[in-house]
Amino acid sequence: MGEEATKTTFMDKFQAVMEKTVVPIGMKISQQKYLAAIRDGMTVIIGVTIVGGFACLLAVPPIPEGLQGGNLFFDFLLAWQAWATANAAILMTPYQLSMGIISLYVVAGVSYQLAKTYKMDAVNNMISAIFVFLTVSGAIDLANATINISMLGASYMFGALVIALIVVEVNHQCMVHNVRVKLPDSVPPNVSAPFDTLIPLVFNIVGFSLLNALCTGLTGAGLTSLVFTIFQPLLSATGSLPSIIIINMISTTFWFFGIHGGNMTGVVVTPVTTAALAANLEAYQAGKPMEYIFSGAMNGVFGNWTTYLGLVIICLVVCKSARLKAVARLSVTTSLFNINEPMIFGMPTVLNVYTYIPLLFCTVFNVSLYYVFASLDLVGKFYITLPFTVPAPLQAFLATMDWRTLPLWAVMLVIDMLVCLPFMKAYDKQVQAEETAAEAA
């Protein structure tokens, strides 16, 4: 009894410390209006990135140079390559109009979400932000009546984020201080709404145009290029192995308290992984080496998605508790498609030290192993976006188009199960004892 009480006291202390330190910080970050707008705005463009990634894959098949026919599979690859070459212009159009101009979608999504937060007219604010961004992007060549879409790509995404936030904030301040074109009350709201953003739009256009001219005069590059130069170290810093490990440990800890870890860390992670994914896809399309490891869904595919599936298998095969087996049977299908909430709240893994410790260890091990393999070019890097419900091993292959990710994922699953097994056996005994006591009562 004394030992059990000591364990309970330790867990109580541990939980109290975490609730007083980590959880409040995470809640403040997730609720910060600018970060939330970035997170939600980036989520809006997921469909566009999926379509663009698949279009590029079809147009530029992952076929090694000098491949010769001779079997059915190689003949198929060569036929695919010939078809892609013949239809390259058509196939690349969705890519160029999605990933190729991703900054345009970013400024639209982020400005729309921030305007909604302020309960302002989201559409008119979004149009204002797009207008300002295009004005200073350098993509418009009025003399030749052309648009250089390379100035709207992934390299200018951080500039789009900054412009979207500032434009809407200026609009909001003007609204708060009643700086707007006042129309009679009899004018319908849908007619008067564009006039609410008219004066702030003038402020934004003049202010950003002057700032862009100043940047060009001092640095030789426009405002969006300067913002990318400033934020570029963030891509490298956040994509380093220590940063990835810390992010995953924080996410796992939030899940321990029943708080959505992905949402908490997503405010910082999503812009970085999306920019890295777009950059990798551009490099792939140009036939250049891909630079970024921390991109796309790498964090989920080679993270706790694998471990949760391992927990399900252990419960089905090894555990004897009726409750754990029932939860596992209900969760097996959802876990295969990366939906782990049935296990998280049904087992539960929330406030469960028996699962928290192995999940923490496994996520560090998994991302580290993939990072090392990818940095040595032993497996491919992520450059295609897929729906998050695509099973992890299939997503590992399709998002990298490298079959070597499949055995790596399988090895991770086995190792994760070996790590989780002793913890789950101990937890299974505890649950069995609880079930026996409930039956006796």
N, C-alpha and C positions, 0 to 999 in steps of 0.2 A: 504493500500500500504506500509506503514511504517513497519508494522509487517511482511509482506511478504518479504520486503527487508532485515529486520533483520535476518529472517530465511535463506535467501539466503547467506547473509554475513557470518553467522555462519557456514553453510555448506561449503562455500568456504574456510574458515579458517581451518575447521576440515579436509577437503580434503588436503589442502596444508601441514598441519602438518604431516598427515599420509604419504603423498608422500615423504616428506623430511626425515622421520624417519624409518617407518616400511618397506616400499616397497624397498628402496635401500638395506637394510640389507638382506631381503629375496632374492632379485635378486643375491646378492653376494654369499649367501649360495647355492642357486640352481645351480649357475654356477661354483662353486668351483670344480675342476677336480676330486679330490678324493671322495668327497661326491656324486657327480654326477655319478661316476663310481659305487659306492656302491648302489645307488638308482637303476640305470639301470641294474646292475648285479643281484640284488635281484629280479627285475621284470622278468628277464629271467627264473627264476626257479619256477615261479608260477604254471606252468603246472605240474611239478614234485610233488609239494606239494599237489595239488588237487588229483592227482592219489594216492599218498601215504595215504592221509587222508581217502579217500573212501575205500581203501584196508583194512586199520585198522578197519574202522567201520564195514565192512562186516565180518572181522575175529573175532572181539570182540564186539558183539552186546550189546547195552545198556539195559541189562535185569537185574532187581533186583534179589538178591539172594533169593531163596525159592519160586520163582514164580510158581504158580500152574495153570494148564489148567482149562478149564471149559467154555470158550467162544471162539469165532472165533479168536479174536485178540490175546488173550493169547496163544492159540494153535499155531498161526502163529509165535509168538515170540519164543516159545519153539522149534518149528521146525527149525527156523532160527538158534537158538543156537546149536542144534544138528548138523545141516549141517555145521556150522562154525567150530565146534570142529573136525568134520571128515575131513575137508579140510583146517585145520589151516595152514599147511606147505605151501600149494599153495597160499592161500590168503595173508599170511604175507610176501611173497617174494617181491611183489611190494612195500610194506611199508618199509621193510628193505633196499631195493635198492633205496629208495627215501628219506623219512624223516630220515631213519636210518643212511644214509651217507650224510646228507644235507650239511655238511661242504665242502665236495668234490665239490658239485655243486656251492657252494658259491665262492670258490676260482677260479673255472673255469669262472663263470659269471662275477665276478668283475675284474679279470685280463684281460679278453677279452674286456670288455668295456673301461678300462683305456688304453689299448693298442690302441684301435680304436681312442680314444681322442688324443693320441700322433701320430696318423697316422702311426703306426707301424704294422708289421705283427701280427694280433690278434691271429691267431691259434697257431703260434709258441710260442708266449708269454704265452698264456694260458697253453700250454703243459709244459712249463718251470715252471710255478707257481704250477701246479698240482704235478709235479715231486718233487719240493722242499717241498711242504706241506706233501706229503706222506713220504718223507725222515725223517722229524722231528716229524711226528704225533705220533709215537709210536705204530701205528696200525699194522705195518708189523713185524711179528715174523719169521725171516729168519731161525732160528734153526728148527722150526716145520713146516715151509712153510705154515703159516696160516695168515689170516688177521682178526684182532679184530675190527669189524665194529663199536663197541661202542665208539672207539676212533675217529670216523669220524662223530659223531652225533651232535646234537644241542649244546651240551656243549662246543664244540670246534669251533663254528662258528666264534667267534670274532678273534680267532687265524688265521682262514682261511682268514678273511678280511685283517688283518694286513700283512700276508705273501703275499697275492695277490698284494697288493699295493706296498710293498717294492720290490718284485721281478721285477715287471714291471718298477718301478722307476729306479732300478739299470740298467735294460736293456736299458732304455731311456737315462740315463746318459752316458752309454757306447756308444750308438749310436751318441749322441751329440758330444762326444769327439773322435769319430771314433776308438773306441777300439773294434775291431772285426777282424775276419778272412777275409782277403781280397782275393777275387777270381777275375779272369779275367772278363772283361766286357762282354765277349762272353758267359759266363755262364748264363743260363736262370734264371729269378728272383725266380721262384718256387724252383729251386735247391739251389740257394745261400741264400735264406731266413733263413733256419735252421742254417746256419753258422754264421749269424748275431747275433744270441742269444747264440752261443756256449761259447765264453769267459765269457759273463755275467752270463751264467748258472753255470760255474765253480766258479765264485765269489760268487754267491748266495748259491750254495751247500756247499762250504767250510765255508762261513760266518755263515749261519744258523745252520750248523752241530756243529760248535764250540760254538755258542750261546746256542744251545739246550743242549750240554754237560755241559756247565757252569750252566745252570738253573737246570739241573738234579743233578749236584753235590752239589749245594747250597741249593736247596729246596726239592730235592727228586722227583720232578715232571718235566716233559718236558716243552718245550717252549709253546706249545699250551695250556697246562693246566694252566701255569702261566698267560698267556694272559686272559684266561677265569676268573681266580681269580681276575685279575685287573679290568676287565670289568663287572663282575657280579653285583656290586653295581649300574651300569647303568640301568640294567633291573628293579631293585627295585625302583630306583629313578624316572625313566621315567614312570614306571607303577603306581606311586602314583596318587591319585585323583587330587591334585593340579597341577601336571605336565600334566595330561590328559586335565584338564580344560584349562590350558594356551595354550597347543598345539591346541585345538579346537578353542579357541578365535583367535589365530593367523591365523589359516586356514580360518576361516570365514571372518576375516578382509581382507585377500588377495583376496578372492572371491568378496568382496565389490568393489575392484578396478579392477575387471575383470581378476585377475591373478589366475591361477590354485592353489588353496590352498593346495590340496592334493600333488601336485608335490613339492611345496615349503617346506612343513613340512615332506614329505616322505623321504628326505635324512637322517633325524634323526629317524623318526618313523618306517620306514619299517624294518630295521635290528632288531630293538627291538621287534616289534610285530611278526616278523617271528620266531625269536629265542624263544619267549614266546610260540607261537603256537606249535612249534616242541617239546618244553619241556612239554607242556600240553598233547600233543599226546603221548609222551613217558610215562608219568605218567598214562594216561588212559590205555594204552596197558599193563602196569605193574600192573594195579589195585590199583594205589595209588592216593591220592587226587591231583587234579590239583592246581597249585600254582598261576598262572598268570591270572589276570583279563584283562589287556590291551594286548590282543593277537588277531591275525588274523584280521578279518574285524569288530571287535567289534566297532571300532571308526566310521565306516560308517553306520552299521546297527542300532546302537543306538546313532546316531548323526543326522546330517542335512538331511540325506536321508529321514528320517521320516518327518521332517519339510517341506521340499520341496513338498512332496506329500500332506501334509496338505494345503499348499498354493494353489496347483492345485485345490483341492476340494473346497476351499473357493471361488476361482475365478469362478468355474463352478456353484456353488449353490447360492452364496450370491452377488457377484459383478454384477454390471449392465453395466459396460463399455464394449463396443463391442470389443475393442482391448484386454482387459484382458481375456474376455471369449474366444476369438479366439485363443490367445496364450495358454490358459489352455487346450482347446480341442486338440490342436496340441501336447501338452506336456504330456497329461495324460498317454499315452502308454509308452513313454520313461521314465517318472518319476516312473512308476510302476517297471521298470527295472533299476532303480538307475542311469539313465542318465538325469541329471538335466540342462544341458547346454541350451536347448530350453527355460526354464524358466529364467535361469540366464541372458541370453542375449536377450530374447524376451520380458519379462515383462517390463523392465529388473530389476534384483535385483542389478545390478552393479550401484554403486553410488546412491543407493536408500535407504535413511535413514528409510523409512517406512518398508522395509523388513530387513535391516541390524540389527536394534535393536531387533526385535523378533527372528531373526535367531540366534543372539548372545546369547540371554537369553535361547532359547530353547535348543541349543546345550549344554550349561552348565547344564541345568536341566536334559536333557536326559542322558548324560554320568554319571552324579552324581547319578541319580536314579538307573541306571543299576549297577553302581559300588557298591552302598550300598547293593542292592539285591544280587549281586554275592558274595560280601564279607561275607554276612550272609548265603550263600549257599541256598538262596531262589530261585535262578535260576542258570543254568549251565554256565560254562565258555567255551569260544571258543577253539576248538581243531581240527577243520576240515576246510580246505580251500575250497571255492567254487568260481566259476566264479562271478565277481562282479555284473554281470547283473541278477543274481538270485534275485527275489523280496525280499525286506528286511525282511518281516515277515517269509517267507519261509526259508530264509538264517539264521535268528535268531534260528529257530528250528533245521534245519539240521546241522548247524555248532556247536551246543551245544548238540543236541539230547535231548533237554529238552522242553517239551510242555509248561512249565510255562513261557517261553520267549514270547509266542504268546499273552497271555492276557496282559503281561507287555508292549509289543510293541503297542498293541491296545490302552492301557491307555495313553501311550506317545503321540500317534497320536491325540487323543481327546484333551489332555491338550495343545499340540502344536497349534492345531486349535483355541482353546479358547484364547490363548495368541496372536496369529496372527490376530484374527478377527477384533479387534478395529483398528489396524494399517492398515489392508487391506481395511476396510470401508473408512478410511480417504484417503487412496491412490486412491481408486475407485472414490471418489468424485472429486479428483484433475484430474484424467484422463478423467472423464466425462466432466469436465469443459473445458479441452483442446480439446476434440472431438467436443463439441458444438461450441467453438470459431473457430475451423478449418472449420466446416460446414458453419458458418456465413460468414467467409471470402470467 
